[in-house]
Amino acid sequence: MRVALLTEGVRPRSPRGAGGWCDRLVDGLREHDFAWYVLAGTAGTAGTAGGAGAADAEDTARTPVHELALRGRRPAGRAPGALRGRQYAAAYDRLVRSLLRPGERSGFGPGLYRLAELARADGALPAFLVSDRARRVLERVWRSPGADTSAGQPLVCDVLVAADLLEQCLRPLSAPWYGTAPGGLGAADLCHVVGGGPAALPALVAKQLHGVPFVVTEHGLHLREQYLGYREAPYRWPVRALLLAFFRALTEETYRQAAILTPGSAHDQQWQRRCGADPARTRVVYEGTPAVDRPAAGPEPVAPTLVWAGALEPGRDPELALHAFARVRAELPAARLVLHGEEAVPGYRAHCAAVAERLGVADAVEFAGRPRSAAEAWADGTVVVFSALSQRRPRLLADAMLSGRAVVSTDVGVAREVVGPTGLLVPPRDPQALAGACLALLRDGERRARLGLAGRLRAQERFAVEPVTGAFREIYLELVSQWPAFPAAAPDAGAGPRPRPFARPAEYWISDRRRTAPTEAAPAAAAALTAEPVTADSDGTDHSDLSDRSDLSDDGGTADRADGAAAVVALSRGRLPAAGEAPDRSGSFAEAV
């Protein structure tokens, strides 16, 4: 099938050689035709890196790449005329009101789709969004009675800055990606949004215009990252509040319209539910990593060593590791602590060094910087320590477990879900508990080995690449099989039923061939489906009445097709369920075939 892969700021072919998650998905599902649609930071940053090898060039040729710059010079286009300008202004007014008026949030989707419809008709949306008319609409709504100004009253500079930022956020609405021609999203069987946020805008428009379903995969929630990032954004609070309202409304609309959501952890799944995601359409698919094939770390160092890895910042709380290590060294004078990671906050490394000096353990603490590879970092230690205040993504924890070293982590975020019973979990900001867990493992080599092996096996099972590609292979097929084959040709509401993907289920044709000669297939199929109970076959098996099986009928009814699949399983076993007997669901359609 044709799959449109929508990403934001992701280079389709990584110059580091290993490739990213999207690369592994495309390589694992080679039976499908993928096309990349990349929202890049600036023009030219989404393509293949200069000097790429022949393999990268071949993969890029096999997977077409379409790029749209979110920042920088806006797309060219003429300004709308007077009549069309009023239509743009009305749609933009509705969109802005949904962001600033709590009682009008339901207008976000209609305003968004109306802007996309107008942009597809004349391509004047980029010019309108940077026009004085759009700024006046934004200023009028923002300063009108009833607008949410809890973050402060907007100034003229706030209106100018917010208008430019909204233009960048809405730029995908005017992308030349829509339509049913080759390369258009309307020609795809489904869209796969990776990361959420603005990357979901083309998928929303494609579903609205062409009825194309889409899947959303998030490894770390986009909305949560926006809330964390805008705390330090160089804008005044009114602008930040407006932009966060936009991303919140976009996330809610994306979760509402998506056919299936695939968060990267159960922790993210809980956050998605709080944002309005339907649990029935949510499936956890862990982020696979090729590191599962990496051999375990070698022998432990001679001295008992705690290894810590992560960015040197308050959120990772290396100070907790230092305080816990001071207690460990009081019990084991030969113990050492190695901290791997780069300074994320200016001056924070010096602060941590001063803390180690004050605790009297500076001679046993090593700030090793960024390692050449994660495997080398874990090999330096006897026990791996995580002291973060928030663990949003499971990848670093899983990588440490794959090394075969025992893990001690604070019980935050995804830690309990990833580590489970194969490691030790302690409360955050509790140096005594962290020190006790580290001492328990440092003093018991057998327990360390047992937990290290169990953790490695657990990580290999959950984070292998093959289960990820297998999960999305099933999701793609299930989604397309349940979606109308020709959504654009669906009749209007009330004019008749919407077309279904298959007029006859596959089991209809199998039962047809088993009962009739090839020349009599068509008339005999109808007779077989409406006949009285048939006589016994040569093996003495009685076949009972199928006249009430509407799912096998010629009119493509809406009855449960699982019963039809069960009938095929029964056929393969030599009998059909008798009248009133529950169908045997222990088999599968694949087994019957």
Order of alpha helices (4+ residues) and beta strands (2+ residues): beta-alpha-beta-alpha-beta-alpha-alpha-alpha-alpha-alpha-beta-alpha-beta-alpha-alpha-beta-alpha-beta-alpha-beta-alpha-beta-alpha-beta-alpha-beta-alpha-beta-alpha-alpha-alpha-alpha-alpha-alpha-alpha
